[in-house]
């Protein structure tokens, strides 16, 4: 007979953490699934022009964002990626906001996805090329998208919290 007190269902405190974990795993999964598919397609067929400003391409980034530190030791970049992910996990555990937990989950999933590439290949696979005529933004991948979305969401949340606090203070 099951004891109702031993239920393994998530409670109100663990649900936001589970949601963040699911978002992180989904971000990692989307990134790690799309990279080999895009690279295989481009290898067989060449770059794919999706729109006049978006092309699926194939490239490797040995540095960090936008090719910065391209000559850095991959082991150091893995360590930095893991350390930054650990810092984000600490913030995730400390924040009470579900929105912020999910935003942090996106950033953590993206960061870990790029760490996986560095561990496997010594570089990160990029395939999204945004351009306007001859101007090209540095190629990126879905891990980068999740990192940026997560961090911008955190900035937005912080701004909204400051605005709400100022509004409350002005009413007093």
C-alpha positions in Angstrom: 0.0 0.0 0.0 1.3 3.4 -0.9 1.8 6.0 1.8 0.4 9.3 0.6 3.2 11.1 2.6 5.8 9.5 0.4 4.6 11.0 -2.9 7.4 11.8 -5.3 5.4 14.6 -7.0 7.3 17.9 -7.2 6.1 20.5 -4.7 5.8 24.2 -5.2 9.4 24.8 -4.3 10.9 22.2 -6.7 8.6 22.8 -9.7 10.5 26.0 -10.8 13.8 24.2 -10.5 12.5 21.2 -12.5 11.2 23.7 -15.2 14.6 25.3 -15.4 16.3 21.9 -15.6 13.9 20.9 -18.5 14.6 24.1 -20.3 18.4 23.6 -19.9 18.1 20.0 -21.2 15.9 21.1 -24.1 18.3 23.9 -25.0 21.3 21.5 -24.9 19.2 18.9 -27.0 18.1 21.4 -29.6 21.6 22.6 -30.1 23.3 19.2 -30.2 20.7 18.0 -32.6 20.8 20.9 -35.0 24.5 21.3 -35.3 25.3 17.9 -36.9 22.2 18.1 -39.1 23.2 21.6 -40.4 26.8 20.6 -40.9 25.9 17.4 -42.8 23.4 19.3 -45.0 26.0 22.0 -45.9 28.7 19.4 -46.4 26.5 17.6 -49.0 24.7 20.5 -50.6 26.6 23.7 -49.8 25.3 26.7 -47.9 21.5 27.0 -47.9 20.1 30.5 -48.4 17.0 30.6 -46.2 16.2 34.3 -46.8 18.1 37.2 -48.3 19.6 37.8 -44.9 19.9 34.3 -43.4 22.1 31.5 -44.6 22.7 28.0 -43.1 26.5 27.5 -43.3 29.2 25.5 -41.6 32.0 26.8 -39.5 34.1 26.2 -36.4 34.8 28.7 -33.7 37.9 28.0 -31.7 37.4 31.1 -29.6 34.6 32.4 -27.5 31.8 34.6 -28.6 32.3 36.0 -32.1 35.7 34.4 -32.4 37.3 36.4 -29.6 40.3 34.5 -28.1 40.5 32.1 -31.0 44.0 31.0 -30.0 43.1 30.2 -26.4 43.7 26.7 -25.1 40.5 24.7 -25.5 40.9 23.2 -22.0 40.9 26.7 -20.5 37.8 27.6 -22.5 36.1 24.4 -21.3 37.0 25.3 -17.7 35.7 28.9 -18.1 32.5 27.6 -19.7 31.9 25.2 -16.8 32.8 27.8 -14.2 30.4 30.3 -15.7 27.7 27.6 -15.8 28.3 26.9 -12.1 27.9 30.6 -11.3 24.6 30.6 -13.2 23.4 27.5 -11.3 24.1 29.3 -8.0 22.0 32.3 -9.2 19.3 29.8 -10.3 19.2 28.2 -6.9 19.1 31.6 -5.1 16.5 33.4 -7.1 12.9 33.1 -6.1 11.5 34.1 -9.6 10.4 31.3 -11.8 10.9 33.6 -14.8 14.5 34.1 -13.8 15.0 30.4 -13.2 13.8 29.6 -16.7 16.0 32.3 -18.2 19.0 30.9 -16.3 18.1 27.4 -17.5 18.3 28.7 -21.1 21.7 30.3 -20.5 23.0 27.2 -18.7 21.8 24.8 -21.4 23.4 26.9 -24.1 26.6 27.2 -22.3 26.8 23.5 -21.6 26.0 22.7 -25.2 29.0 24.7 -26.4 31.1 23.0 -23.7 30.1 19.7 -25.1 31.3 20.8 -28.5 34.7 22.0 -27.1 35.1 18.6 -25.3 34.3 16.6 -28.4 35.9 18.7 -31.1 38.1 21.4 -29.5 35.9 24.0 -31.1 32.2 25.0 -31.3 30.2 24.3 -34.5 28.4 27.3 -35.9 26.0 27.3 -38.8 23.7 30.4 -38.6 24.9 33.2 -40.8 23.0 36.5 -40.6 24.0 39.0 -43.2 23.1 42.1 -45.1 24.7 42.3 -48.5 28.4 41.8 -47.8 28.2 42.5 -44.1 28.1 39.3 -42.0 27.4 38.9 -38.3 29.8 36.3 -36.9 28.2 32.8 -37.4 26.5 31.3 -34.4 24.4 28.3 -33.3 21.3 27.6 -31.2 23.4 27.4 -28.0 24.4 31.0 -28.5 20.7 31.9 -29.1 19.7 30.3 -25.8 22.6 32.1 -24.0 21.6 35.5 -25.3 17.9 35.0 -24.8 18.5 33.8 -21.3 20.7 36.7 -20.4 18.5 39.3 -22.0 15.5 37.9 -20.2 17.4 38.3 -16.9 18.2 41.9 -17.8 14.5 42.5 -18.6 13.4 40.9 -15.3 15.9 43.1 -13.4 14.6 46.2 -15.1 11.0 45.3 -14.4 11.8 44.6 -10.7 13.5 48.0 -10.4 10.5 49.7 -12.1 8.0 47.9 -9.8 10.1 48.8 -6.7 10.3 52.5 -7.7 6.5 52.5 -8.3 5.9 51.0 -4.9 8.2 53.5 -3.3 6.5 56.4 -5.0 3.1 55.3 -3.6 4.4 55.4 -0.1 
